[in-house]
Structures are given as C-alpha cells and as structure tokens.
Amino acid sequence: MNPLAEDLERYYNEAYYRRDLKAGLKLIQEVLGMVTIGGLLISALFVWLPGIGIPITTVAAIRVIQGVTQCYSQLDAEERKQVRGVVRWLNGSINLLD
C-alpha cells in the first residue's frame, strides 16, 4: 500500500477546515502543475468552494490523485493533511468544519 492510502486509512475520522482544502488545492497545483491538472479543473476548484456541488469528472479526479500519490511522501505533515483533505473531497467522503 502507498503512503497516501495508508494515511487515509490511519486518519479516517480526520476533520478538515475550508482553509485546509484551499491550501491543499494550491499545493497540488504547485506540485503537479497546471498542465497535469488542467487549467479548467483547478480554476473551478479555486473559484467554487468545496461542498457546493461542482461537477468534477472521474478522470480528472483520478489524475489528480495519481499525481499526488507519487509525491505525497515528500511533503511535510501539514501538507499531507491538506492533500488528504482534497483527496477525501474528490472521493466524496469528507468531514468539513467551518
């Protein structure tokens, strides 16, 4: 199992703030780059806050998760939490605090 999958299991009940998701999205943009994610997807993620039902294609979500999985182990603890929040949001399973 990869480190991201292990941490998702380990921190199953972890709660996230909107700021965690915004920081995670920004981090993913920096790490993967606009070409990998696609300008439209990342723009949509930054304009509309998570939780209000913006449509994201399965293919786009899979690409983001695959890209993040490759560099996840190089991130610090706070960045890992932010990335886990985004991955959970993309999977539709998130505990979001205000």
N, C-alpha and C positions, 0 to 999 in steps of 0.2 A: 504494500500500500504506500502511496506517496505521502509526503509530509502534510500537504493540504488536506487530503482525505482523512488522515489521522487526526489532525486538529479539528476538523469539522465534527468528527465523532466525539473527541475529547471535550470540546466546548459546545456540546449540543444545545444547552439551555442558555447560552450567552445572549445577552440583550445588547442592542445597538442603538445609538442615537443617530439622528439625521446627519449630524456633522461627521460621524464615522463613515457613513455611506458616501457623503460628498468627498471626504478625504480619500476614501478607498477608490472612488471613481477617478479622481485626479491622479492618484498614484498609478493606477492601472494604465491610464492614458500616457503617463510619463514612461512607464516600464515597457509597455507594448508598442507605443507609438500610434499615431493616427492612422497609418496605413493598415496596420494589423486589425485594429478595431473597426475602422471605417468611420469617417468623419460624421456621417449622419447619426450613427448609433450613439457615439459619445456626446455629440451635440444634444441629442434628445435626452440623454441621461443627465446632462448638466442643466438643461432648461427646465425639465419637469422633474419634480422631486419624486423619489420612490414612494410607492404606496398609493398613487392616484391612477394606476391602471394604464400606463403607456404600453403599447404593444411592442414587444421585442421578439424578433424571430428566434426560433430554437437554434438555428445555425449560428447566428450572431452570438448568442449566449454560450454555446459550446466553444466557439473560437476564443472568446474572452477567457473562459475557464481553463481551456487547454494552455493558453499562453501564460496565464498567471501560475498555473501548476508548475511550469518549468522554472520560474524564478522565485517561487514562494520561499524556499529555504534560505534565500539570501537576504530576506527582509528582516527588520527588527520586530520585536514583539508587538509594538503598537501598529505598525504597518500590516503585520499579519492579521491582527484583529480587524482592521479596516477592510482588508481583502476578503476575509471570511464573511464579513457583513454583506459585501457586494455579491459574493458567490451565493450566499443564502437568499439574497433578494432575487437574483436571477433564477434561482430554483423555486422561488415562491414560498420559502419557509423562513420567516424572519420574525424575531421579537423586536419591534421597533418602539423605542421610548421617545418622548418628546423632549 
